[in-house]
Amino acid sequence: MSENKELNMEEMGEVAGGYKKPPEKAGFIIYQIQKGDALSKIARKFNTTEALIMSWNPKITNKNLIYAGDYLYIKK
């Protein structure tokens, strides 16, 4: 039998779909996606393009699939 265990917030960040803040990266800020955000809206906010944001964040494979609570690297 497997043991049922509740995960704490740190452990939840380690599982698929978790929202663990990524490590700092020189030349970038870390932006947490907010409810209602779209990649186009984030691009306008930071005066950049969707394509560039996707190149800085290879985990984004579909510009229409981003999730509130997740994090993005945005070049300064």
PDB file as gemmi writes it, atoms N, CA and C in Angstrom:
CRYST1    1.000    1.000    1.000  90.00  90.00  90.00 P 1                      
ATOM      1  N   MET A   1       0.833  -1.196   0.000  1.00  0.00           N  
ATOM      2  CA  MET A   1       0.000   0.000   0.000  1.00  0.00           C  
ATOM      3  C   MET A   1       0.869   1.248   0.000  1.00  0.00           C  
ATOM      4  N   SER A   2       0.459   2.231  -0.771  1.00  0.00           N  
ATOM      5  CA  SER A   2       1.210   3.486  -0.773  1.00  0.00           C  
ATOM      6  C   SER A   2       0.697   4.381   0.346  1.00  0.00           C  
ATOM      7  N   GLU A   3       1.587   5.181   0.836  1.00  0.00           N  
ATOM      8  CA  GLU A   3       1.267   6.074   1.936  1.00  0.00           C  
ATOM      9  C   GLU A   3       0.752   7.404   1.391  1.00  0.00           C  
ATOM     10  N   ASN A   4      -0.389   7.858   1.871  1.00  0.00           N  
ATOM     11  CA  ASN A   4      -0.904   9.165   1.461  1.00  0.00           C  
ATOM     12  C   ASN A   4      -0.236  10.229   2.297  1.00  0.00           C  
ATOM     13  N   LYS A   5       0.278  11.244   1.655  1.00  0.00           N  
ATOM     14  CA  LYS A   5       0.981  12.317   2.359  1.00  0.00           C  
ATOM     15  C   LYS A   5       0.616  13.635   1.718  1.00  0.00           C  
ATOM     16  N   GLU A   6       0.285  14.616   2.521  1.00  0.00           N  
ATOM     17  CA  GLU A   6       0.042  15.950   1.986  1.00  0.00           C  
ATOM     18  C   GLU A   6       1.370  16.618   1.718  1.00  0.00           C  
ATOM     19  N   LEU A   7       1.446  17.334   0.602  1.00  0.00           N  
ATOM     20  CA  LEU A   7       2.662  18.051   0.254  1.00  0.00           C  
ATOM     21  C   LEU A   7       2.606  19.470   0.794  1.00  0.00           C  
ATOM     22  N   ASN A   8       3.745  19.957   1.281  1.00  0.00           N  
ATOM     23  CA  ASN A   8       3.794  21.362   1.667  1.00  0.00           C  
ATOM     24  C   ASN A   8       4.044  22.197   0.411  1.00  0.00           C  
ATOM     25  N   MET A   9       3.995  23.519   0.539  1.00  0.00           N  
ATOM     26  CA  MET A   9       4.113  24.395  -0.627  1.00  0.00           C  
ATOM     27  C   MET A   9       5.443  24.199  -1.360  1.00  0.00           C  
ATOM     28  N   GLU A  10       6.525  23.997  -0.647  1.00  0.00           N  
ATOM     29  CA  GLU A  10       7.832  23.794  -1.273  1.00  0.00           C  
ATOM     30  C   GLU A  10       7.824  22.518  -2.103  1.00  0.00           C  
ATOM     31  N   GLU A  11       7.272  21.449  -1.541  1.00  0.00           N  
ATOM     32  CA  GLU A  11       7.213  20.189  -2.260  1.00  0.00           C  
ATOM     33  C   GLU A  11       6.287  20.284  -3.476  1.00  0.00           C  
ATOM     34  N   MET A  12       5.223  21.051  -3.367  1.00  0.00           N  
ATOM     35  CA  MET A  12       4.298  21.205  -4.493  1.00  0.00           C  
ATOM     36  C   MET A  12       4.999  21.856  -5.677  1.00  0.00           C  
ATOM     37  N   GLY A  13       5.968  22.717  -5.395  1.00  0.00           N  
ATOM     38  CA  GLY A  13       6.717  23.355  -6.467  1.00  0.00           C  
ATOM     39  C   GLY A  13       7.585  22.389  -7.238  1.00  0.00           C  
ATOM     40  N   GLU A  14       7.847  21.220  -6.649  1.00  0.00           N  
ATOM     41  CA  GLU A  14       8.703  20.227  -7.289  1.00  0.00           C  
ATOM     42  C   GLU A  14       7.927  19.308  -8.227  1.00  0.00           C  
ATOM     43  N   VAL A  15       6.613  19.286  -8.140  1.00  0.00           N  
ATOM     44  CA  VAL A  15       5.818  18.386  -8.980  1.00  0.00           C  
ATOM     45  C   VAL A  15       5.368  19.093 -10.242  1.00  0.00           C  
ATOM     46  N   ALA A  16       5.006  18.325 -11.250  1.00  0.00           N  
ATOM     47  CA  ALA A  16       4.530  18.906 -12.502  1.00  0.00           C  
ATOM     48  C   ALA A  16       3.369  19.844 -12.230  1.00  0.00           C  
ATOM     49  N   GLY A  17       3.422  21.010 -12.833  1.00  0.00           N  
ATOM     50  CA  GLY A  17       2.361  21.990 -12.622  1.00  0.00           C  
ATOM     51  C   GLY A  17       2.592  22.833 -11.388  1.00  0.00           C  
ATOM     52  N   GLY A  18       3.676  22.567 -10.654  1.00  0.00           N  
ATOM     53  CA  GLY A  18       3.980  23.378  -9.475  1.00  0.00           C  
ATOM     54  C   GLY A  18       4.503  24.736  -9.892  1.00  0.00           C  
ATOM     55  N   TYR A  19       4.467  25.669  -8.996  1.00  0.00           N  
ATOM     56  CA  TYR A  19       4.866  27.034  -9.336  1.00  0.00           C  
ATOM     57  C   TYR A  19       6.019  27.491  -8.476  1.00  0.00           C  
ATOM     58  N   LYS A  20       7.083  26.727  -8.470  1.00  0.00           N  
ATOM     59  CA  LYS A  20       8.267  27.088  -7.700  1.00  0.00           C  
ATOM     60  C   LYS A  20       8.990  28.221  -8.415  1.00  0.00           C  
ATOM     61  N   LYS A  21       9.329  29.255  -7.661  1.00  0.00           N  
ATOM     62  CA  LYS A  21      10.032  30.400  -8.255  1.00  0.00           C  
ATOM     63  C   LYS A  21      11.381  29.933  -8.781  1.00  0.00           C  
ATOM     64  N   PRO A  22      11.685  30.275 -10.031  1.00  0.00           N  
ATOM     65  CA  PRO A  22      12.961  29.842 -10.611  1.00  0.00           C  
ATOM     66  C   PRO A  22      14.126  30.639 -10.031  1.00  0.00           C  
ATOM     67  N   PRO A  23      15.340  30.146 -10.234  1.00  0.00           N  
ATOM     68  CA  PRO A  23      16.510  30.880  -9.733  1.00  0.00           C  
ATOM     69  C   PRO A  23      16.700  32.198 -10.477  1.00  0.00           C  
ATOM     70  N   GLU A  24      17.322  33.145  -9.811  1.00  0.00           N  
ATOM     71  CA  GLU A  24      17.653  34.420 -10.449  1.00  0.00           C  
ATOM     72  C   GLU A  24      18.558  34.147 -11.644  1.00  0.00           C  
ATOM     73  N   LYS A  25      18.429  34.972 -12.681  1.00  0.00           N  
ATOM     74  CA  LYS A  25      19.262  34.849 -13.868  1.00  0.00           C  
ATOM     75  C   LYS A  25      19.739  36.248 -14.222  1.00  0.00           C  
ATOM     76  N   ALA A  26      21.052  36.412 -14.390  1.00  0.00           N  
ATOM     77  CA  ALA A  26      21.631  37.728 -14.676  1.00  0.00           C  
ATOM     78  C   ALA A  26      20.972  38.353 -15.905  1.00  0.00           C  
ATOM     79  N   GLY A  27      20.586  39.633 -15.777  1.00  0.00           N  
ATOM     80  CA  GLY A  27      20.007  40.363 -16.882  1.00  0.00           C  
ATOM     81  C   GLY A  27      18.506  40.194 -17.037  1.00  0.00           C  
ATOM     82  N   PHE A  28      17.887  39.418 -16.139  1.00  0.00           N  
ATOM     83  CA  PHE A  28      16.454  39.154 -16.229  1.00  0.00           C  
ATOM     84  C   PHE A  28      15.756  39.473 -14.914  1.00  0.00           C  
ATOM     85  N   ILE A  29      14.483  39.815 -15.013  1.00  0.00           N  
ATOM     86  CA  ILE A  29      13.630  39.874 -13.838  1.00  0.00           C  
ATOM     87  C   ILE A  29      12.758  38.625 -13.883  1.00  0.00           C  
ATOM     88  N   ILE A  30      12.169  38.288 -12.763  1.00  0.00           N  
ATOM     89  CA  ILE A  30      11.248  37.160 -12.703  1.00  0.00           C  
ATOM     90  C   ILE A  30       9.855  37.731 -12.487  1.00  0.00           C  
ATOM     91  N   TYR A  31       8.959  37.428 -13.418  1.00  0.00           N  
ATOM     92  CA  TYR A  31       7.590  37.935 -13.360  1.00  0.00           C  
ATOM     93  C   TYR A  31       6.643  36.777 -13.070  1.00  0.00           C  
ATOM     94  N   GLN A  32       5.780  36.957 -12.072  1.00  0.00           N  
ATOM     95  CA  GLN A  32       4.777  35.934 -11.792  1.00  0.00           C  
ATOM     96  C   GLN A  32       3.503  36.262 -12.564  1.00  0.00           C  
ATOM     97  N   ILE A  33       3.041  35.317 -13.351  1.00  0.00           N  
ATOM     98  CA  ILE A  33       1.842  35.498 -14.175  1.00  0.00           C  
ATOM     99  C   ILE A  33       0.631  35.677 -13.257  1.00  0.00           C  
ATOM    100  N   GLN A  34      -0.168  36.689 -13.568  1.00  0.00           N  
ATOM    101  CA  GLN A  34      -1.354  37.012 -12.785  1.00  0.00           C  
ATOM    102  C   GLN A  34      -2.610  36.510 -13.492  1.00  0.00           C  
ATOM    103  N   LYS A  35      -3.669  36.311 -12.722  1.00  0.00           N  
ATOM    104  CA  LYS A  35      -4.943  35.926 -13.303  1.00  0.00           C  
ATOM    105  C   LYS A  35      -5.352  37.006 -14.313  1.00  0.00           C  
ATOM    106  N   GLY A  36      -5.773  36.594 -15.494  1.00  0.00           N  
ATOM    107  CA  GLY A  36      -6.172  37.536 -16.529  1.00  0.00           C  
ATOM    108  C   GLY A  36      -5.048  37.931 -17.474  1.00  0.00           C  
ATOM    109  N   ASP A  37      -3.807  37.540 -17.161  1.00  0.00           N  
ATOM    110  CA  ASP A  37      -2.682  37.845 -18.046  1.00  0.00           C  
ATOM    111  C   ASP A  37      -2.743  36.988 -19.309  1.00  0.00           C  
ATOM    112  N   ALA A  38      -2.287  37.561 -20.387  1.00  0.00           N  
ATOM    113  CA  ALA A  38      -2.038  36.850 -21.641  1.00  0.00           C  
ATOM    114  C   ALA A  38      -0.618  37.219 -22.041  1.00  0.00           C  
ATOM    115  N   LEU A  39       0.016  36.385 -22.821  1.00  0.00           N  
ATOM    116  CA  LEU A  39       1.386  36.676 -23.211  1.00  0.00           C  
ATOM    117  C   LEU A  39       1.486  38.022 -23.922  1.00  0.00           C  
ATOM    118  N   SER A  40       0.484  38.348 -24.738  1.00  0.00           N  
ATOM    119  CA  SER A  40       0.491  39.638 -25.442  1.00  0.00           C  
ATOM    120  C   SER A  40       0.423  40.804 -24.455  1.00  0.00           C  
ATOM    121  N   LYS A  41      -0.371  40.656 -23.410  1.00  0.00           N  
ATOM    122  CA  LYS A  41      -0.501  41.699 -22.386  1.00  0.00           C  
ATOM    123  C   LYS A  41       0.820  41.875 -21.622  1.00  0.00           C  
ATOM    124  N   ILE A  42       1.460  40.760 -21.294  1.00  0.00           N  
ATOM    125  CA  ILE A  42       2.749  40.817 -20.586  1.00  0.00           C  
ATOM    126  C   ILE A  42       3.797  41.465 -21.487  1.00  0.00           C  
ATOM    127  N   ALA A  43       3.797  41.103 -22.773  1.00  0.00           N  
ATOM    128  CA  ALA A  43       4.749  41.690 -23.727  1.00  0.00           C  
ATOM    129  C   ALA A  43       4.587  43.206 -23.796  1.00  0.00           C  
ATOM    130  N   ARG A  44       3.346  43.677 -23.878  1.00  0.00           N  
ATOM    131  CA  ARG A  44       3.107  45.133 -23.907  1.00  0.00           C  
ATOM    132  C   ARG A  44       3.586  45.789 -22.613  1.00  0.00           C  
ATOM    133  N   LYS A  45       3.298  45.148 -21.481  1.00  0.00           N  
ATOM    134  CA  LYS A  45       3.677  45.699 -20.182  1.00  0.00           C  
ATOM    135  C   LYS A  45       5.192  45.925 -20.092  1.00  0.00           C  
ATOM    136  N   PHE A  46       5.962  45.009 -20.677  1.00  0.00           N  
ATOM    137  CA  PHE A  46       7.419  45.099 -20.591  1.00  0.00           C  
ATOM    138  C   PHE A  46       8.066  45.587 -21.893  1.00  0.00           C  
ATOM    139  N   ASN A  47       7.236  46.118 -22.810  1.00  0.00           N  
ATOM    140  CA  ASN A  47       7.729  46.687 -24.064  1.00  0.00           C  
ATOM    141  C   ASN A  47       8.623  45.711 -24.831  1.00  0.00           C  
ATOM    142  N   THR A  48       8.095  44.510 -25.018  1.00  0.00           N  
ATOM    143  CA  THR A  48       8.817  43.479 -25.754  1.00  0.00           C  
ATOM    144  C   THR A  48       7.818  42.715 -26.619  1.00  0.00           C  
ATOM    145  N   THR A  49       8.202  41.555 -27.126  1.00  0.00           N  
ATOM    146  CA  THR A  49       7.312  40.771 -27.983  1.00  0.00           C  
ATOM    147  C   THR A  49       7.038  39.401 -27.362  1.00  0.00           C  
ATOM    148  N   GLU A  50       5.937  38.793 -27.816  1.00  0.00           N  
ATOM    149  CA  GLU A  50       5.614  37.438 -27.374  1.00  0.00           C  
ATOM    150  C   GLU A  50       6.730  36.476 -27.762  1.00  0.00           C  
ATOM    151  N   ALA A  51       7.258  36.629 -28.962  1.00  0.00           N  
ATOM    152  CA  ALA A  51       8.309  35.736 -29.456  1.00  0.00           C  
ATOM    153  C   ALA A  51       9.557  35.797 -28.574  1.00  0.00           C  
ATOM    154  N   LEU A  52       9.936  37.008 -28.161  1.00  0.00           N  
ATOM    155  CA  LEU A  52      11.108  37.124 -27.293  1.00  0.00           C  
ATOM    156  C   LEU A  52      10.850  36.490 -25.929  1.00  0.00           C  
ATOM    157  N   ILE A  53       9.678  36.729 -25.368  1.00  0.00           N  
ATOM    158  CA  ILE A  53       9.352  36.110 -24.070  1.00  0.00           C  
ATOM    159  C   ILE A  53       9.416  34.589 -24.193  1.00  0.00           C  
ATOM    160  N   MET A  54       8.899  34.057 -25.289  1.00  0.00           N  
ATOM    161  CA  MET A  54       8.951  32.609 -25.486  1.00  0.00           C  
ATOM    162  C   MET A  54      10.391  32.115 -25.634  1.00  0.00           C  
ATOM    163  N   SER A  55      11.251  32.902 -26.263  1.00  0.00           N  
ATOM    164  CA  SER A  55      12.649  32.484 -26.418  1.00  0.00           C  
ATOM    165  C   SER A  55      13.383  32.488 -25.078  1.00  0.00           C  
ATOM    166  N   TRP A  56      12.992  33.385 -24.178  1.00  0.00           N  
ATOM    167  CA  TRP A  56      13.612  33.439 -22.845  1.00  0.00           C  
ATOM    168  C   TRP A  56      13.051  32.369 -21.913  1.00  0.00           C  
ATOM    169  N   ASN A  57      11.899  31.809 -22.278  1.00  0.00           N  
ATOM    170  CA  ASN A  57      11.194  30.834 -21.441  1.00  0.00           C  
ATOM    171  C   ASN A  57      10.807  29.628 -22.295  1.00  0.00           C  
ATOM    172  N   PRO A  58      11.776  28.739 -22.585  1.00  0.00           N  
ATOM    173  CA  PRO A  58      11.513  27.621 -23.499  1.00  0.00           C  
ATOM    174  C   PRO A  58      10.399  26.671 -23.035  1.00  0.00           C  
ATOM    175  N   LYS A  59      10.016  26.756 -21.770  1.00  0.00           N  
ATOM    176  CA  LYS A  59       8.918  25.894 -21.299  1.00  0.00           C  
ATOM    177  C   LYS A  59       7.589  26.298 -21.947  1.00  0.00           C  
ATOM    178  N   ILE A  60       7.504  27.516 -22.488  1.00  0.00           N  
ATOM    179  CA  ILE A  60       6.291  27.950 -23.167  1.00  0.00           C  
ATOM    180  C   ILE A  60       6.381  27.470 -24.613  1.00  0.00           C  
ATOM    181  N   THR A  61       5.531  26.543 -24.958  1.00  0.00           N  
ATOM    182  CA  THR A  61       5.527  26.015 -26.326  1.00  0.00           C  
ATOM    183  C   THR A  61       4.297  26.476 -27.099  1.00  0.00           C  
ATOM    184  N   ASN A  62       3.328  27.028 -26.380  1.00  0.00           N  
ATOM    185  CA  ASN A  62       2.113  27.554 -27.009  1.00  0.00           C  
ATOM    186  C   ASN A  62       1.815  28.888 -26.343  1.00  0.00           C  
ATOM    187  N   LYS A  63       1.856  29.971 -27.123  1.00  0.00           N  
ATOM    188  CA  LYS A  63       1.678  31.309 -26.537  1.00  0.00           C  
ATOM    189  C   LYS A  63       0.307  31.492 -25.897  1.00  0.00           C  
ATOM    190  N   ASN A  64      -0.627  30.626 -26.213  1.00  0.00           N  
ATOM    191  CA  ASN A  64      -1.974  30.724 -25.638  1.00  0.00           C  
ATOM    192  C   ASN A  64      -2.141  29.899 -24.369  1.00  0.00           C  
ATOM    193  N   LEU A  65      -1.074  29.200 -23.940  1.00  0.00           N  
ATOM    194  CA  LEU A  65      -1.158  28.376 -22.734  1.00  0.00           C  
ATOM    195  C   LEU A  65      -0.141  28.830 -21.694  1.00  0.00           C  
ATOM    196  N   ILE A  66      -0.527  29.827 -20.923  1.00  0.00           N  
ATOM    197  CA  ILE A  66       0.261  30.240 -19.761  1.00  0.00           C  
ATOM    198  C   ILE A  66      -0.680  30.204 -18.566  1.00  0.00           C  
ATOM    199  N   TYR A  67      -0.120  30.072 -17.390  1.00  0.00           N  
ATOM    200  CA  TYR A  67      -0.941  29.832 -16.216  1.00  0.00           C  
ATOM    201  C   TYR A  67      -0.639  30.811 -15.089  1.00  0.00           C  
ATOM    202  N   ALA A  68      -1.700  31.364 -14.520  1.00  0.00           N  
ATOM    203  CA  ALA A  68      -1.551  32.254 -13.367  1.00  0.00           C  
ATOM    204  C   ALA A  68      -0.795  31.511 -12.276  1.00  0.00           C  
ATOM    205  N   GLY A  69       0.152  32.209 -11.677  1.00  0.00           N  
ATOM    206  CA  GLY A  69       0.961  31.622 -10.618  1.00  0.00           C  
ATOM    207  C   GLY A  69       2.306  31.129 -11.107  1.00  0.00           C  
ATOM    208  N   ASP A  70       2.421  30.862 -12.398  1.00  0.00           N  
ATOM    209  CA  ASP A  70       3.693  30.422 -12.961  1.00  0.00           C  
ATOM    210  C   ASP A  70       4.617  31.640 -13.114  1.00  0.00           C  
ATOM    211  N   TYR A  71       5.876  31.401 -13.394  1.00  0.00           N  
ATOM    212  CA  TYR A  71       6.873  32.473 -13.480  1.00  0.00           C  
ATOM    213  C   TYR A  71       7.482  32.536 -14.872  1.00  0.00           C  
ATOM    214  N   LEU A  72       7.859  33.748 -15.261  1.00  0.00           N  
ATOM    215  CA  LEU A  72       8.534  33.989 -16.532  1.00  0.00           C  
ATOM    216  C   LEU A  72       9.804  34.801 -16.305  1.00  0.00           C  
ATOM    217  N   TYR A  73      10.803  34.531 -17.119  1.00  0.00           N  
ATOM    218  CA  TYR A  73      11.979  35.408 -17.181  1.00  0.00           C  
ATOM    219  C   TYR A  73      11.661  36.510 -18.192  1.00  0.00           C  
ATOM    220  N   ILE A  74      11.930  37.745 -17.814  1.00  0.00           N  
ATOM    221  CA  ILE A  74      11.769  38.893 -18.703  1.00  0.00           C  
ATOM    222  C   ILE A  74      13.094  39.658 -18.701  1.00  0.00           C  
ATOM    223  N   LYS A  75      13.645  39.877 -19.893  1.00  0.00           N  
ATOM    224  CA  LYS A  75      14.938  40.568 -19.985  1.00  0.00           C  
ATOM    225  C   LYS A  75      14.770  42.024 -19.526  1.00  0.00           C  
ATOM    226  N   LYS A  76      15.745  42.479 -18.724  1.00  0.00           N  
ATOM    227  CA  LYS A  76      15.722  43.861 -18.226  1.00  0.00           C  
ATOM    228  C   LYS A  76      15.947  44.852 -19.336  1.00  0.00           C  
TER     229      LYS A  76                                                      
END                                                                             
